[in-house]
């Protein structure tokens, strides 16, 4: 037997040896759909924009707070 447990057979006739091995497993089925390339910039840009917006909002709030504290 092979490592997968499938039997391997051999036939000897008139000095000729024929070995039969199990067939390879079938290929996995192809699943429908469209494959699009991944663009790292289009994935990261919304997060970069959000980080920039939060940084600007933090600077604005800090500026307003300092003005109120100074009087």
C-alpha positions, 0 to 999 in steps of 0.5 A: 500500500502507498502512504495514503492507504490505497492498494498498489497492484502488480501483475506478472505475465510471461516475464512482464511486470505491470504495476497499477498505482492509484489515480491522483486525486482530482483537481479542486473545482473552479469556483466562479467569480472575478479576481481583481489585483490588490492595490495597496494604495487604494487600501491604505489611502482611506486610513491615511486620510483618517489619520490626517483628519484626526491629527488636524482635528487634534491640533485644532482642539489643542489650539482652541484649548490653549486660547481659552486657557490664556484668556 
